[in-house]
Amino acid sequence: MARYSQLVTAKLIRNAYEAGLTMTAVLLSWGAALVLEGAAGLHTDVLVLAVALTLTLASTQRTAGTRRRLISLVLLPATAAASIFVGRLLAAHYAAGAAVYTAGMALAIWIPARSSPSRWSPCSWSPVPHCRARRRADW
């Protein structure tokens, strides 16, 4: 029982530490966005985006290694910028924006499909008998 309470205490301390780091990062990004908003004459949505990006990175990267965190630090703002571009393209030129959006969604589905082909193979969902036997053999 004592070992269990030590594990729980260690987990609570780690969670409190992570929560403190997350709030520090949120406040720092909010402050930086507030300064940039005033200096560059931006709108209030910059503050919301800064806090949302910080919380997204904090919640999805808790157990990630340094390399994965750095990749996410680059990809998340790039993805946000690309989504703004696609939104403006949809508003200005609907057909071109729809094509770019569809291509982006297809790419987002295709990348995980290439990384684990067995999960996305036709036999993973097919009711054909030889596929069912193959699924049982894979398990």
Sine and cosine of phi, psi and omega as CSV:
sin_phi,cos_phi,sin_psi,cos_psi,sin_omega,cos_omega
0.00,0.00,-0.58,0.81,-0.01,-1.00
-0.92,0.40,-0.61,0.79,0.02,-1.00
-0.90,0.43,-0.64,0.77,0.03,-1.00
-0.88,0.48,-0.70,0.72,-0.01,-1.00
-0.92,0.38,-0.53,0.85,0.07,-1.00
-0.93,0.38,-0.64,0.77,0.04,-1.00
-0.91,0.42,-0.67,0.74,0.02,-1.00
-0.91,0.42,-0.67,0.74,0.02,-1.00
-0.90,0.44,-0.67,0.74,0.02,-1.00
-0.90,0.44,-0.63,0.77,0.02,-1.00
-0.92,0.39,-0.65,0.76,0.04,-1.00
-0.89,0.45,-0.65,0.76,0.02,-1.00
-0.91,0.42,-0.68,0.73,0.02,-1.00
-0.89,0.45,-0.68,0.73,0.02,-1.00
-0.90,0.44,-0.64,0.77,0.04,-1.00
-0.91,0.41,-0.63,0.78,0.05,-1.00
-0.89,0.45,-0.72,0.70,0.02,-1.00
-0.90,0.44,-0.62,0.79,0.03,-1.00
-0.91,0.41,-0.64,0.77,0.05,-1.00
-0.90,0.44,-0.68,0.73,0.05,-1.00
-0.90,0.43,-0.65,0.76,0.01,-1.00
-0.89,0.45,-0.71,0.70,0.00,-1.00
-0.92,0.39,-0.58,0.81,0.07,-1.00
-0.90,0.45,-0.70,0.71,0.02,-1.00
-0.90,0.44,-0.64,0.77,0.02,-1.00
-0.89,0.45,-0.72,0.69,-0.01,-1.00
-0.91,0.41,-0.62,0.79,0.04,-1.00
-0.92,0.39,-0.68,0.74,0.02,-1.00
-0.93,0.36,-0.59,0.81,0.05,-1.00
-0.90,0.44,-0.70,0.72,0.02,-1.00
-0.90,0.45,-0.68,0.73,0.02,-1.00
-0.90,0.43,-0.66,0.75,0.02,-1.00
-0.92,0.40,-0.58,0.82,0.03,-1.00
-0.91,0.42,-0.67,0.74,0.04,-1.00
-0.91,0.42,-0.71,0.70,0.01,-1.00
-0.91,0.42,-0.57,0.82,0.02,-1.00
-0.88,0.47,-0.71,0.70,0.01,-1.00
-0.94,0.33,-0.63,0.77,-0.06,-1.00
-0.95,0.31,-0.62,0.78,-0.08,-1.00
-0.99,-0.16,-0.04,1.00,0.01,-1.00
0.94,0.34,0.60,0.80,-0.02,-1.00
-1.00,0.09,0.09,-1.00,0.00,-1.00
-1.00,-0.06,0.14,-0.99,-0.06,-1.00
-0.92,0.40,-0.37,0.93,-0.02,-1.00
-0.88,0.47,-0.36,0.93,0.05,-1.00
-0.89,0.45,-0.62,0.79,0.02,-1.00
-0.90,0.44,-0.70,0.71,0.00,-1.00
-0.90,0.43,-0.69,0.73,0.01,-1.00
-0.90,0.44,-0.65,0.76,0.01,-1.00
-0.89,0.46,-0.71,0.70,0.00,-1.00
-0.93,0.38,-0.65,0.76,0.00,-1.00
-0.90,0.44,-0.68,0.74,0.04,-1.00
-0.90,0.43,-0.65,0.76,0.01,-1.00
-0.90,0.43,-0.72,0.70,0.02,-1.00
-0.91,0.41,-0.59,0.81,0.04,-1.00
-0.90,0.44,-0.74,0.68,0.03,-1.00
-0.89,0.45,-0.63,0.77,-0.02,-1.00
-0.92,0.39,-0.65,0.76,-0.08,-1.00
-0.98,0.18,-0.52,0.85,-0.06,-1.00
-1.00,0.00,-0.24,0.97,-0.10,-0.99
-0.91,-0.42,0.39,0.92,-0.03,-1.00
-0.87,0.49,-0.70,0.72,-0.08,-1.00
-0.97,-0.24,0.13,0.99,-0.06,-1.00
-0.98,0.19,0.42,-0.91,0.07,-1.00
-0.98,0.19,0.07,-1.00,-0.06,-1.00
-0.89,0.45,-0.68,0.74,-0.02,-1.00
-0.89,0.46,-0.71,0.71,-0.02,-1.00
-0.91,0.42,-0.59,0.80,0.04,-1.00
-0.91,0.42,-0.66,0.75,0.01,-1.00
-0.92,0.39,-0.62,0.78,0.06,-1.00
-0.89,0.46,-0.69,0.73,0.01,-1.00
-0.92,0.40,-0.58,0.81,0.01,-1.00
-0.89,0.46,-0.52,0.86,0.04,-1.00
-1.00,0.08,-0.69,0.72,-0.12,-0.99
-0.95,0.30,-0.58,0.81,-0.06,-1.00
-0.90,0.43,-0.77,0.64,0.07,-1.00
-0.91,0.42,-0.55,0.83,0.04,-1.00
-0.91,0.42,-0.63,0.78,0.05,-1.00
-0.92,0.40,-0.64,0.77,0.04,-1.00
-0.89,0.46,-0.67,0.74,0.03,-1.00
-0.90,0.43,-0.65,0.76,0.03,-1.00
-0.90,0.43,-0.61,0.79,0.01,-1.00
-0.93,0.38,-0.58,0.82,0.07,-1.00
-0.91,0.42,-0.68,0.74,0.04,-1.00
-0.86,0.50,-0.72,0.69,-0.02,-1.00
-0.91,0.42,-0.62,0.79,0.05,-1.00
-0.89,0.46,-0.69,0.72,0.03,-1.00
-0.93,0.37,-0.60,0.80,0.04,-1.00
-0.91,0.41,-0.63,0.78,0.07,-1.00
-0.89,0.46,-0.63,0.77,-0.01,-1.00
-0.94,0.34,-0.61,0.79,-0.07,-1.00
-1.00,0.07,-0.71,0.70,-0.05,-1.00
-0.71,-0.70,1.00,-0.05,-0.17,-0.99
-0.86,0.51,-0.72,0.69,-0.07,-1.00
-0.90,0.43,-0.71,0.70,0.01,-1.00
-0.91,0.41,-0.66,0.75,0.03,-1.00
-0.90,0.44,-0.64,0.76,0.03,-1.00
-0.91,0.41,-0.62,0.79,0.03,-1.00
-0.92,0.40,-0.69,0.73,0.02,-1.00
-0.91,0.41,-0.65,0.76,0.03,-1.00
-0.89,0.46,-0.71,0.70,0.00,-1.00
-0.90,0.44,-0.67,0.74,0.04,-1.00
-0.89,0.45,-0.65,0.76,0.03,-1.00
-0.90,0.43,-0.67,0.74,0.04,-1.00
-0.91,0.41,-0.65,0.76,0.03,-1.00
-0.89,0.45,-0.65,0.76,0.04,-1.00
-0.90,0.43,-0.65,0.76,0.01,-1.00
-0.91,0.42,-0.48,0.88,0.06,-1.00
-0.99,0.11,-0.59,0.80,-0.08,-1.00
-0.94,0.34,-0.61,0.79,-0.05,-1.00
-0.87,0.48,-0.78,0.63,0.05,-1.00
-0.91,0.41,-0.49,0.87,0.00,-1.00
-0.91,0.41,-0.57,0.82,0.03,-1.00
-0.96,0.27,-0.49,0.87,-0.05,-1.00
-0.97,0.24,-0.46,0.89,0.04,-1.00
-0.66,-0.75,0.99,0.17,-0.11,-0.99
-0.91,0.42,-0.48,0.88,-0.04,-1.00
-0.91,0.40,-0.55,0.83,0.00,-1.00
-0.95,0.32,-0.46,0.89,-0.08,-1.00
-0.96,-0.28,0.14,0.99,-0.03,-1.00
-0.94,0.34,0.40,-0.92,0.01,-1.00
-0.85,0.52,-0.48,0.88,-0.01,-1.00
-0.96,0.28,-0.21,0.98,0.01,-1.00
-0.96,0.29,-0.30,0.96,-0.02,-1.00
-0.77,-0.64,-0.12,0.99,-0.12,-0.99
-0.98,0.20,0.65,-0.76,0.06,-1.00
-1.00,0.09,0.06,1.00,-0.03,-1.00
-0.89,0.46,0.69,-0.73,-0.09,-1.00
-0.84,0.54,-0.67,0.74,-0.03,-1.00
-0.91,0.41,-0.46,0.89,0.06,-1.00
-0.95,0.32,-0.63,0.78,0.02,-1.00
-0.89,0.45,-0.66,0.76,0.03,-1.00
-0.91,0.41,-0.61,0.79,0.03,-1.00
-0.91,0.41,-0.63,0.78,0.04,-1.00
-0.89,0.46,-0.67,0.74,0.00,-1.00
-0.90,0.44,-0.59,0.81,0.00,-1.00
-0.94,0.33,-0.53,0.85,0.03,-1.00
-0.93,0.36,-0.49,0.87,-0.04,-1.00
-0.97,0.25,0.00,0.00,0.00,0.00
